[in-house]
Amino acid sequence: MSAVMNRPSRLAGLAARAGHDTPAAMLRAQSVYIAFALLVIVDLIFTPGFRNPIVIRNLLFQAAPIILITLGQSLAIGTRGIDLSVGSSMALAASVMALALPGGAGVSVVAALGTGLAVGLLNGALIAFLDINPLISSLALLVTARGLAEALLDGSRVSLPTGGVFDWLGIGAVSLVPMVAIIALALAATVALVVRTTVFGRSLVFIGANQAAAVIAGIKVRRTLFAVYAASGLLAGLAGLFAAARLGAADPNYIGLNFELDAIAAAVIGGTPLSGGRVSIAGGVFGVLLLQVLGASFIMNDINFSYAQILKAAFIVAALYLQRAGG
């Protein structure tokens, strides 16, 4: 089986390199890093206050939960799927965490992670074992998880206790780098290593490239898909914990709202195509950072929120078009 699996993988790799070795293709592959560097340089020169270290610190706080769900989203997209439930999973994890507060901070943290994992397991089961389209499955869970989160807390905000783990996550930092950003980047490095060096990582990429061929090669397609969406749910639960700790409260109406859209955009801008078969974890992280800096640029230059959203959408569409053109 190993020889059968490795042979198509090598052939796919050779074909991919043959199609992506042109200067234009290589430039396109680095586009997210180039765009991020140029935007930061422009902001440092022209945007008042951007040089303030507090601005960078706040951007990293905001980016951390989105990085986490982008990791899961990248894995799902790599299998030619998608996970629209991650934002609502964040909200549900935060709500369950709030309900578990009487048991102590440790119980609350476990409850948040367990809730995210449970949503991911359900999503994975629907997709892998009942053959429900990932778009339909995750869309149903997007609505269900958000509604359940609001119902659990009656739509109200529940404040978290000060001190302990919540302050450590919400305001803790090493120099200018928030603890949540350090954790998110460490997890990103771990996921990147898994994708590049493990059978699981190669399997999910192979499934995205050609699921029928993956079945013939003996890859456990259902098991791999189930694990991918379970991981996405677990990361969303952790992201919900981070977001609630930063906010100082569990707010089912606010936490994770529309985060799934930013995660999809960041993953694809970073080089994980919606057609599947390739995963770029580093690109996804820089995609998140690029979108965060772009949003901050609009705010700090006093651009009207409505116009800022239009400009951001236009930027995302242009970036996705360039990626598609390169595919």
C-alpha positions in Angstrom: 0.0 0.0 0.0 2.8 2.4 0.9 4.4 2.0 -2.6 1.0 2.5 -4.3 0.4 5.6 -2.2 3.8 7.1 -2.6 3.9 6.6 -6.4 0.9 8.8 -7.2 2.1 11.3 -4.6 5.5 11.6 -6.4 3.9 11.9 -9.8 1.6 14.6 -8.5 4.5 16.4 -6.9 6.4 16.3 -10.2 3.4 17.6 -12.1 2.9 20.3 -9.6 6.5 21.5 -9.8 6.4 21.4 -13.6 3.4 23.8 -13.6 4.6 26.1 -10.8 8.3 26.7 -11.6 7.8 29.7 -13.8 8.9 33.1 -12.4 5.3 34.3 -12.4 4.0 31.2 -10.6 6.8 31.5 -8.0 6.0 35.2 -7.5 2.3 34.3 -7.1 3.2 31.7 -4.5 5.0 34.3 -2.4 2.3 37.0 -3.0 0.8 36.9 0.5 4.2 37.5 2.1 5.1 40.3 -0.4 1.7 41.9 0.1 2.0 41.8 3.9 5.5 43.3 3.9 4.5 46.1 1.5 1.4 46.9 3.6 3.4 47.1 6.8 6.0 49.3 5.1 3.3 51.7 3.8 1.6 51.8 7.2 4.9 52.5 9.0 5.4 55.5 6.6 2.0 56.9 6.1 -0.3 55.7 8.9 -0.2 57.8 12.1 0.3 55.7 15.2 1.0 52.4 13.5 4.6 52.5 14.9 3.1 52.3 18.4 4.0 48.9 19.9 0.6 48.7 21.5 -1.0 48.6 18.0 1.1 45.6 17.1 0.3 43.9 20.4 -3.5 44.5 19.9 -3.3 43.2 16.3 -1.7 40.0 17.5 -4.4 39.6 20.2 -7.1 39.9 17.6 -5.3 37.6 15.1 -4.7 34.7 17.5 -8.2 33.1 17.5 -8.5 33.7 13.7 -5.2 31.9 13.2 -6.5 28.9 15.1 -9.7 28.5 13.0 -7.7 29.2 9.8 -5.6 26.2 10.7 -8.6 23.9 10.8 -10.1 25.6 7.8 -6.9 25.0 5.8 -7.1 21.3 6.6 -10.7 21.1 5.5 -10.1 23.1 2.3 -7.1 20.9 1.6 -9.4 17.9 1.4 -11.7 19.9 -1.0 -14.1 20.6 1.8 -15.0 23.6 3.9 -16.0 24.3 7.5 -18.5 27.1 7.9 -19.3 26.1 11.5 -16.1 27.4 13.2 -17.3 30.9 14.1 -20.5 29.5 15.7 -18.5 26.8 17.4 -16.4 29.5 19.0 -19.6 31.1 20.4 -20.9 27.8 21.7 -17.6 26.9 23.3 -17.6 30.3 25.1 -21.2 29.9 26.3 -20.6 26.4 27.6 -17.4 27.7 29.3 -19.5 30.3 31.0 -22.0 27.8 32.3 -19.1 25.7 33.7 -17.6 28.6 35.7 -19.0 27.4 39.0 -16.8 24.3 38.7 -13.6 26.4 38.4 -11.4 27.8 35.7 -9.9 24.4 34.8 -13.4 22.8 34.3 -14.4 25.8 32.2 -11.4 25.5 29.9 -12.0 21.8 29.4 -15.7 22.5 28.7 -14.8 25.0 26.0 -12.3 22.6 24.3 -14.7 19.7 24.7 -17.6 21.7 23.1 -15.5 22.6 20.1 -14.4 19.0 19.7 -18.0 17.7 20.0 -19.1 20.1 17.2 -16.2 19.0 15.1 -16.9 15.3 15.7 -20.5 15.7 14.7 -19.5 17.6 11.6 -16.9 15.0 10.7 -19.4 12.2 11.3 -22.0 13.8 9.0 -19.4 14.4 6.3 -17.3 11.2 6.5 -19.9 8.6 7.4 -23.2 9.9 6.1 -21.7 11.5 3.0 -23.3 14.9 3.5 -21.7 17.7 1.6 -19.3 19.7 3.9 -21.0 22.9 2.8 -24.4 21.7 3.8 -23.3 20.0 7.0 -21.2 22.9 8.3 -23.8 25.5 7.3 -26.4 23.6 9.3 -24.1 23.6 12.3 -23.3 27.3 11.8 -26.9 28.1 12.4 -27.5 25.4 15.1 -24.4 26.1 17.2 -25.0 29.9 17.2 -28.6 29.4 18.1 -27.7 27.0 20.9 -25.0 29.4 22.2 -27.6 32.2 22.5 -30.2 30.0 24.1 -27.8 28.7 26.8 -27.1 32.2 28.0 -30.4 33.7 27.0 -28.6 35.9 24.6 -26.8 37.8 27.4 -23.2 38.4 28.1 -21.6 36.6 31.1 -18.5 38.1 32.6 -15.5 35.9 33.3 -13.7 36.1 36.7 -10.6 38.2 36.8 -7.2 36.7 37.5 -5.9 33.2 36.8 -6.0 31.5 33.4 -8.5 34.0 31.9 -6.2 37.0 32.6 -3.2 35.0 31.5 -4.9 34.4 28.2 -6.7 37.7 27.9 -3.9 40.1 28.7 -0.8 38.0 29.3 2.2 38.7 27.0 5.9 38.1 26.7 7.3 41.5 25.9 5.0 42.7 23.1 3.9 39.2 22.0 0.6 38.0 23.6 0.5 34.5 25.1 -2.4 33.6 22.9 -0.3 34.6 19.8 2.6 32.4 21.0 0.2 29.5 21.5 -1.4 30.0 18.1 1.9 30.2 16.3 3.2 27.1 18.1 0.1 25.2 17.0 0.5 26.5 13.5 4.1 25.2 13.4 2.8 21.8 14.7 0.1 21.6 12.1 2.5 22.5 9.4 4.8 19.7 10.5 2.0 17.2 10.6 0.9 18.2 7.1 4.4 17.9 5.7 5.8 14.9 7.4 3.1 12.5 8.5 0.9 9.9 6.7 -2.2 11.8 7.9 -0.9 15.0 6.3 -0.1 13.4 3.0 -3.4 11.5 3.1 -5.5 14.6 3.4 -3.7 16.4 0.6 -4.1 13.3 -1.6 -7.8 13.1 -0.8 -8.2 16.8 -1.9 -6.2 16.2 -5.1 -8.2 13.1 -6.1 -10.5 11.3 -3.7 -11.2 8.4 -6.0 -7.5 7.8 -6.5 -7.0 8.0 -2.7 -9.6 5.2 -2.2 -7.8 3.0 -4.8 -4.5 3.7 -3.1 -5.9 2.3 0.2 -6.1 5.6 2.1 -8.6 5.6 4.9 -10.6 8.5 3.4 -13.5 8.5 5.9 -11.2 8.2 8.9 -9.1 11.1 7.6 -12.0 13.4 6.9 -13.5 12.6 10.3 -10.1 13.5 12.0 -9.8 16.7 9.9 -13.2 18.1 11.0 -12.7 17.0 14.6 -9.4 18.9 14.6 -11.1 22.0 13.1 -13.7 21.9 15.9 -11.2 21.5 18.6 -9.2 24.5 17.3 -12.5 26.5 17.1 -13.2 25.6 20.8 -9.7 26.9 21.7 -10.3 30.0 19.6 -13.6 30.6 21.5 -11.7 30.4 24.8 -9.1 32.9 23.5 -11.8 35.3 22.3 -13.8 35.2 25.5 -10.7 35.7 27.6 -9.7 38.7 25.6 -13.2 40.2 25.8 -13.5 39.3 29.5 -16.9 37.7 28.9 -18.8 35.0 27.0 -20.9 36.8 24.5 -22.8 34.4 22.2 -23.9 37.3 19.9 -20.4 38.6 19.3 -17.8 35.9 19.6 -16.8 34.3 16.4 -19.3 36.3 14.3 -18.3 36.0 10.6 -14.9 34.7 11.6 -15.4 31.7 9.3 -15.4 34.1 6.3 -12.1 35.7 7.4 -10.6 32.2 8.0 -11.6 31.0 4.5 -10.3 34.2 2.9 -7.0 34.0 4.8 -6.5 30.3 4.0 -7.1 30.8 0.2 -5.1 34.0 0.0 -2.3 32.2 1.8 -2.1 29.5 -0.9 -4.6 26.8 0.0 -6.9 26.6 -3.1 -10.6 25.8 -2.8 -10.0 23.1 -5.4 -8.1 21.1 -2.7 -4.9 19.1 -2.9 -2.6 21.6 -1.3 -2.3 23.1 2.2 -0.2 26.2 3.1 -0.2 26.7 6.8 2.4 29.5 6.8 0.5 31.2 4.0 -2.7 31.0 6.0 -1.1 32.6 9.1 0.2 35.5 7.0 -3.2 35.7 5.3 -4.7 36.3 8.7 -2.0 38.9 9.6 -2.5 40.6 6.2 -6.3 41.0 6.7 -5.8 42.2 10.3 -3.3 44.9 9.3 -5.5 45.9 6.3 -8.5 46.3 8.7 -6.4 48.3 11.1 -5.1 50.5 8.3 -8.6 51.5 7.4 -9.6 52.3 11.0 -6.4 54.3 11.7 -6.8 56.3 8.5 -10.4 57.2 9.5 -12.0 55.4 6.6 -15.8 55.0 7.0 -16.6 51.5 8.2 -18.9 50.8 5.3 -16.4 51.9 2.7 -13.7 50.0 4.6 -15.7 46.8 4.3 -16.1 47.4 0.6 -12.4 48.0 0.1 -11.6 44.9 2.1 -14.0 42.8 0.1 -12.4 44.2 -3.2 -9.0 43.3 -1.9 -10.0 39.8 -1.0 -11.7 39.2 -4.4 -8.6 40.5 -6.2 -6.3 38.3 -4.1 -8.5 35.2 -4.7 -8.6 36.0 -8.4 -4.8 36.1 -8.6 -4.6 32.8 -6.7 -7.2 31.2 -9.1 -5.3 32.6 -12.1 -2.2 30.9 -10.8 -4.0 27.6 -10.2 
